[in-house]
Amino acid sequence: MSALLSVSDLSLEFQTRSGVVRALGGVGFEARAGEILGLVGESGSGKSATAHAILGLLGASARVTSGKAEFLGRDLLRLKPAELDAIRGRDAAIVFQSASAALNPVRTVGAQIADVIARHAPAPAAIVRAKTLEALRAMRIADPERRIGAFPHELSGGMRQRIGIAVALACKPQLLIADEPTTGLDVTTQAVVMDLIRDQVRQRGLGVVLITHDLALAWRVCNRIAVMHAGQIVETAARDELFARPRHPCSAALLASLPANAGSLDELGGATPSPLAGEGGAPEGRRGRMLCIRLGMRGRAIGRVLGENENAPVWAEPRLTARPLIRPFGPPSPARGEGVLMASGLTKTFPAGRGRLYAVEGVDLAIAPGEAVGLVGESGCGKSTLARLIARLIDFDRGELKLDGAPIGGISVSRFAASPERARVQMAFQDPAASLNPRFTAFEAIADPVRVLLRPPSRAALAARVFAAAEQVGLASALLSRLPHQLSGGEKARVGLARAMAVEPRLLILDEPTAALDVSVQAMVLQLLARLRREAGVALLFVSHDLHAVRLLCDRVLVMYNGQIVETGPADAVFAAPRHPYMRALVSAMPRIGVVDDGERLHGEPPSPVDPDPRACRFAGRCPAAQERCANEPPPLRTVEQRREARCHLPL
């Protein structure tokens, strides 16, 4: 199969205050029509920089120092801006990670799709509108005649991502670069988004370069995979070959880091080589050598891969096996004794026009010391709202909340924030970069809650507490003087955890803590959380759409749909044999290495949470087994076996 896009010897530099950063060094790969090429690697390995360089989307501080990117007989790296503008959107397009950031918030989604069509294929307004509706239908947007006039904020996260793809594919380009298109999406929405892209590959031979840190997703959808590390492609192979027999230590270590590989939480050894010119030597650097040693390999570079990728060294003698570097762990049994948290009948509504939006309704929850409870469900189901209620960041309408047996629901949010109880419940947020003050060093960020809540008697006592918290989460003391922008994603995650742990909480609430992290950093965070609950006895409420991580870390899991808990039980049992039809759909949508995609999908959108019908099951409109009773009688949360409950009328 001939190459649609051929990239060779692509090198890129950025000019920074610290010096010249060599972001890419000799990148080469081919993307072919009718296939999906996965571009995988850790954060900072150069994946997005490669995509932006190819399509001319780099800033003024960037400079391509060498290479070619041949597409349809033209070198994209040599084209003028006007020539690139003519190609982008018509022949080649890109989908960004966050559709919310990529879409214009003050223009309708229909107008934004029409802009692309009118620019590259001018036509009368009626024809442009017809093509816009066609683009929406291709993305399986329900009721496109109504959605064409909607603004981005009126749509769900998954719907916005589909609109972003519709904008990119409106003029039927031959090449699509998808830069982390499913990061932050729940598994059902992720599956639908990737189905839409694969439809275009099958139907009209679209060539796709999929940039992702989700290796399980890459296995599910990609034909070939290229692994990036320190600005280079270190291995390229067919999907099955790469996952069965990784030839490079970085590939093997990434595979060993997968939560999907049950029981093998792992992290890459060593530090990523510095991209500053003149530092670190060879791009494999210290990390590559440490991996060879720690993986039991005494290999040598024996040549170059010919045909697939002439830039990637082949490692041999012996061939690597992706085995865990650190002893696997399983969740400990929850400690006996009175629960840290007891919640009963928690309900939270918000005004919505003339009605009320039921974000959380009638939730019961108990967490024991040292226990980890997972909270899963689609985007918008109420998980984060429930977490904020329990953290006392917002007030609830009805219900009861106890911490260590003492009622705290009667304390206002403002009073609770300044009370000693605040120290006992801490929260770590999804984006550590956004939750850290950019002007605070890591030391100051960790010290702030200690100073406010514990009021240490001296600066020495404060410093001792900060250093102890940093040590507890494995944060080097040398990093405490750095500002957030000087830290890696994993280091920022550690600062966020250290800040929460510094006041010795009884309950730690984690809202999507691994959502935007690559697999090696995810593994580090999960290992760290497991160690904290073992050593400090901290109870965890783990809110996540990463079902693999929940299964591996948590003792119990709660499944949430449209503001209600629809299934609860031990994590192993729930994932092995889900009882509620909704949880069965979630498990079916989980990308798993070695498991063929069965194509089962959860269709349709969740019902509106505004004044929901009290007579019907919330899931009835999407349930494949719904009966007449489901539309006329709300199901109770009933016991289906020991320690397991499900909200369903059907025999379970």
N, C-alpha and C positions, 0 to 999 in steps of 0.2 A: 504494500500500500504506500503510495507516494505521500510525502510530507506536505501538509497544509501550511505549517509554520515550522521553519528550521532556524533554531538559535544556535550560534556557535561562538565560543571564546568571548562571551559577554562579560565585561569587567566594568565596575561602577565605583566611583568615589564620591564621598560627601566632604565638603569643607566645613569643619566645625571649629569652635573656639579651642578645643583640645588638640586639634591637628586634623590631618587628612584621614578619614575613615574609609577603608577599603571594604565596601559592602558586598561586592561580588568579584569573584576572581575566576574567569574562564568558564562561565556557565554555558552548557550546551545541552540541547534536547530537541526532539521532534514531536510536534502535535499533528495528528492525522485526521482526515475527514472520517466521520462516522465512528469515532472512538472517544473515550474519556481518558485523558492522561492525568494522573494524580501527582501533585507536587506537594510533598510532605516534608516535615522537619520541625525542629523546635522554633519557638518564637525567637526572632532575631537571626534566623539562619539565612534570610535573604529571599524568601518566597515572594512576599508582596513587592519588594524592591525590583525583583525580576519582572513581574507583571507590569508595574508602572513604567519601567524602562522600555519595555517592548512597545507600549502604547503611547509613549511620550507624555506621561503624566507626572514626571518628576519636577521637583522644585528647582529654584535658581541655584541652590547650593550643590546640586548634583551634577556630575560630569561622567558621561560614558567614555571610558578611555580606550576601549577596543571592542571588537565583536561585530556580528551581523545578526539580524533578525529578518530573514527572508520570508515574505508572505505574498502570495499571488504574484511572484516574479519581481517584487520590489523589496528593498532593504528598508524596513521601517525606521531604523536608527539613522538613516541618512536623509529622511524626508523633511521638508519644511513644515512649520506648524499648520499652514493652510492645507497642505496635502494630507497631513495626519487627520485634520478635522474632517476631511471628506471621507476618510476610511473609517474612522471611529463612528459606530452606530450603524453604518451601512454594510461594511464588509467584516468588521471585527468589533466586538463590544465587550464590556466588562460589567459584572455584577459585584457590588461591594458588600462587605460584611453587614453593615447596618443600613437597611433601607430607610429607617427613620432619619438618618443623617444625610442620605443620598437624595431623598425626595424633597422637593420644595414645599414647605409647610403651608404656604399661602396660595398655592395653585391646586386645582383639582387634579386627581390622578389621570383623568382622561385628557386634560390639557397637556400634561407632561408627556404622555405617550404620543399625542398628536404633534407636539413640537418636533419630535424625532422624525416622524413620518413626513411632515411638511418640509423639513430641512433637506432630507435626502431623496424624497420622491414627491415633489410638489404636485398637488392635485386639487380639484375643487373641494370645498369644505365637506360636502356630503360624502365624497369618496374617502377623505381623511377620517371622517367619523366612522364610516363602515370598517375601515382598516383598524381603527382603534378598538372598536367592539370585537373584531376578529382576534386582535391581540389579547384582549381580556378573556375571551372564550377559550383560547389556546391554553391559558393558565388556569382554566376551570374556575373562573370567578363567577359565582352564582349571581344571577340578575344583573348582567353587565350594563343594561340600559340605566339602571339606578346607580350602580357603582361608578359609572363614568363621571358622575358629578360629585363624587365624594372627595373630601380632603383626607390627607394621610392620617391625621389624628383620629379620624372617625373609623378607622379600620384596625383590625387586630394585627399583632406583630407578624403572624404568618401571612396574612393577607397583604400587608405592606411589602413583605419579601417577594411575594408573587408579582406584585405590581412592579417592583424593581426589575424582575426578570422580564416582564412584559415590555418595559421600556427598552431594555437591552435587545430584545429579540423582535421588536416591532417591524424592523426593515429586513428581517430574515438574514442576518449576517452568517457568514460561513464559519467564523471562529468566535467562541465565547470563552472569556477568561472569568472564572467564578472565584472570587477571593473570599474564602470563608463564608459562603452563602447561607450556611445553616447554623453558625455559631450563635448560641443564645436561644435557639428554638427547641421546643420539646420534641420528643421522638416522633410523634404522629405528624406534626407539621413538617419536621425535617424530612420524613419519608415522602410526603406529598410534594414538597419542593423539589427533591431529587428526582421523583417520578416525572415531573414536568420537564426537567432538563433532559432526562433520558428519552422521553417521547420525541423531542426535537432531534436527538441524535439518531434515533431509529427511523423517523419519518422522512427526514430530509438531509441526513448525512452531516449534521452539525459536528464540528470538531470542538472539543471542550478541554480546557486546562483547568482542573479543579484544584485550587489551593486549599489545603485543610490540615489541621492538626489532629483530626479524628481519624485514626488509622482503621477503625472498624467501619466507618463510613466509606473510606477509600476502598476497602476490600469489597464492600457491597456493590459499588457502582463503577469502579475504574477498570479499564482494560490493561493499562500499564501504569507503573508508579515510578517516579523519580524521587530519590531521597536527597534533601539538601542539608548541608552542615557547614557553618562558618563561610557562607558565600560561595559554596561549590556544590555541584551535583556529585555525590559520592557513590551513588549506585542507581542504575536504572534497570528495570526488569519487568517481565510480565507479572501480573498480579499474583497468580498462584505460585510462581517461582520465587518471588521475593518473600512471601509470607512463609513458604515451606523451607526455603534455604537461603536466608539472608547472607550475602557475601561480605558485607562491610560491617565493622564493629558498631558504627552508629545506627545502622539499620537494625541489627540484632538487639541493641540496647533499647531502641524505641519500642520494638515489639515486646521486649520483656517488661516495659513500663505500662503496658495496657491493663487497665482495670478489667477489660473484657476477658483477658487471660486469667481466669479465676484463681485467686490466691497469690498472684505474683505481682505485688506492688513493688515498683522499682524506680530508681532515678539514675540518670546518667552520671557517671563518675567524673570528677574534675570540673573545672570551670570552662565555660565557652571561651575559646581563644579570643583575645582582644583584636578587634578589627583595625585598631590604630596602626598606621603604617610603621613597619619596623619592629612591631611587638609580636611575640608568640611564635615566630618561625613558621613552619609549615601549617597549613590550615587544620590538619588533624590535631596539632598541638598536644598539650599535656593530656587532654581528655581522651584523644584517640589512643595514646599509649596506655593510659590507665585502664581503658575498656578492654584492650587486648589482654592485659594481665588479669583483670578481675573476672573476665569471662573465660579464663582458662585457656587462652589462645596464645600460641607462640608463632604467629603468622608473619608473612612477609608480603610485600607488594610484588606480584609476579608479572604484571603487565597491564595492558589497557583493554577495556572492553571494546571490541571492534563492532561497528555496525550500530549497536544500540546507543552507546555513548562513549566517545573517545576520550572524555575527560575523567572518567571514573576509574580509579585503580581497583584491580581485583585482588581480594585477600584470600589466602589459602593456607593449607597445612597447619592445623586441620580446619575444616569448615566450622563456622560458628553455629552454636545452638543458642536460641534465646531462652536462657534460664534465669531465674531470679538471682540478683546479687545479694539480696537481703532476705533473711528467713521469712517466709510467708507468715501472715498472722490471720487469725480469725477473730470475730467479735467475742469479747469476754461475756460471761453470764452477768446479767445486771445484779448490782449489789442488793442485798436484802435491806429492808428497813423502810421508813416512811419516805414517800415520794418527794423529790425536790420540787416538782411542779404538779399541781392539780388544777385542771380547767374543766368547767362544767357548763354546757349550754351557751358557749360564747357566740354572740351574734353581733355583727357590725353591718350597718347600712349607711348609705350615702344618699343625699338628695339627687334626684335625676329628673329634671323637669317637674312634672306634677306627681311623679311617683318616687319610689325608693329603690336604690340598687342594693341588692342583697349580696355583699361581698363575702361574708362568712355567716353561716347559719347553723346554730345548734351544735357546735363542735365540743366534744368531750376528749380530754387528753390527760394522761398521767405519764411522768418520766421519773425513773428511779435514779439514785446516785450512780454515776459511772455508766449509765445506759445511753445508747445512741438510737434515736428515733428518726427515721427518714420520712419526709413529707414530699410526695410526688404528685404530679398532675400537669395538665396542659397550661400553657401561658394564659393568664387571666382567670384561672380557676379560684384564686383567693389565697394561694400559698403565702405570698409575701405579706399580704394584709394580716393573715393569722399570725405570722412571725412577729410583726410589728405590734399586734395586740398583746402577745405574750411578753414581749420586751418592754411593754408599757410606753411605747412611743406614740401610740394613739389610744383613745378611750374606746371601750366597747359599749354597745347599747344595752345588752342583757347578758346575764351569765355570772359566773363566779370564778375567781382566779386566786389560787393560794400558792405561796412560796414557802417551802419548808413548814407547811401546815398553817401559816399565818395569812389571813386574807390581805390581798394588796389591791383588789379591784376598787375599793373605796377611796384609794389615794389618787388624786388627780395626776395627770401626766407631768405637769410642771412641778408639783411637790415631790413626786417620785424621783424626778431627775436629780434633785438635790438631797435625797434621803440616803441613809446608809444602805437601804435595800437595793439601790441602783447598782452597787458594786456586785451584788449577788447574781444579777442577770445582765449579761453582756451580749453584744451582737457584732458579728463580723459581716461586712457587706460584700455584695457581688463583685464590685469593682474597687479593689484596694486603692488604685490610683486616684479615683474620684473621691474616696472617703478620707484621704490624707490631705492635710493642709500643705499646699505646695511650698509654703514659706517655713514650715517646721522641719527640722532635721528628724531623723528616725528617733533619736533620743527624746526630743521634745514631744513627738507624737505619742510615744509610749508613756512619758512622764505626765502628760496632761490629765488623764483620768485619775492617776494616782494622787496628784496634787489636789484635785477637786474633791474626790470621794474619800480618800484615806487621810488626807492632811498630815503627811509625815512631819516629824518634829524638826528635821534638819535637812539641808540639801544633801548631806552624806547619806541619810536614810533614804531619801528619794532616789539618789543615784544607785544605791544598792538594790533597790526594788527594780529599777529599770534594767540594770545589768542582769539580775536574776531572771527576769522575764525574757530578755533577749536570749540568754543561755538556754532557757527552757524550750524555746522554739527553734534553736539552732541558728540564731542570727549572730554572725561574727561581730564582736565589739568594735572592730574597725569600721563597720558599716553604720554605726550609730551617729556619726557626724555628717552623714550624707543626706541630701535633700531627696524627695521622692523621684525626681527625674533622673537622678544618678543611680537608681536602683533598678534591678531587673524585675520582671513580673513576679518571679518566685520570691525575691527578697521583699518586695512590697507586700506580698501575701503574708510573709512571716511577720513584718512590722504590724500589720493589722491584727494578726493573732496575738502577738506579744502585747499590744495595747489592750486587747480584751482580757488577756490572762493576767496582766500585771496587778489587777485588783482582786485576784483570786475568786472568780465567780463560781457559784454553784451550778449555774446553767449557762451554757454558751450556745447562742443561736447563730447559725451560719446560713446566710441567704445566697445560694448559688456560689459557693466559694471557689469552685473549679471551672466555672462556665467558660472563661476565655483563656484558660491555661493549656499549654501543650501537655502531652501525656507524661513527660518526665517530671514536670513541675506539679501536675495533678497527683502523681504518685507520691511525691515528696509531701504535699499537703495532707493527703490521706494518711500516710504513715505518721505524720506529726500529730494529727487528730487522734489516731489510735493510741499513740504513746501518752498524750495528755490525759485521756480518759482513764488509762491504766494507772498512771503514776499520780495524778492529781484527783482522780475520782470525779472529774467534771462530767456532768450530764450534757448531752448534745442533742439539739434539734437541728437536723441536717436537711435544709430545703434545697432541692436540686431537681433538674430535669435529666441529669446523668444517671440513668437507672443502674448502669454497671457499678458506679461508685457507691450508690445507695445499697445495692445488694452486698457489696464487699465490706462496707464499714458498719452498717446498722444492724441492731438486734431486731427491731420492729420497724414496720413501715405503715404509714397512713396514706391512703390514696384519696385525693380530693378532686371533686368535679362540681363545677358551677356552685361553689361556696359550701358544699356539703362533703363530709367524709363518706365514701361509698364502700371502702374495704379497709380492714385493718388485720394485722396478724404478724407472726414472726417473718422476718425478711426472707429467709431461705424458703419457707413454705409458700409465701405469697408469690415469689418469682418462679418457683418450680411448678406451681399449680394454682394460678390466679382463679378466683371464683367469680368476681364481678365481670360482666362483659366488657366494661371499660378498661379494667386492668388487663384483661386478656388482649385487648387491642394494643395497649401500651407495650406489653411484653412482645407481641408479634412484631411491632415496629422497631424494636431494638436492633441496631446493626450489630451482627455478631460474626466474627471471623470464622470461616469454615461452614457457616450455615447459609444455605441458599435462600434468597429472599422469596417468601411464599406469595408475595403480592397482595396479601390481605391488608386492607387499609380502613381506617376510621373515616368515613365520609361525612361531609356536611360540617356546619359550624355549630359550636355550642349555642344553646338557647340564650336569649337575653336574660341577664340577671336582674333586670328591672321588673319589679312586681311579678315574679314567677308564679305560674299557675299552681296554687297549693294542692290541687286535686291530682296532679300528674307526677310521674317519675321524671326527674330532670333529664335523664339520659334516653327517654323513650324515643325521641325523634331521630336518634342516631343508632339505636340498638338493633342489631340484625335479628334478634329473637324477640322483639317487643310484641306484647299481646294487648288485647283490648283493655284488660285490667290495668295495664301500665299507664294508660292515658287517663284513667279515671280514679286511681287510688294511689297515693304516695306510698312507696315501700318503706318500712322501718329498717333501721340498722339492726339486723338479727344475727344471733350466733349460728354459725354454720358448722363449726367444730370447736374443739378446745382452743381457746385463745385466738379464735378467728371470727370476724364479723363481716357481713356484707349487706349492702342496702339494695335488695333485689327481691322481686316476687318469684322469680324463676327457681325451679329446683336446682340447688347448688351442691 
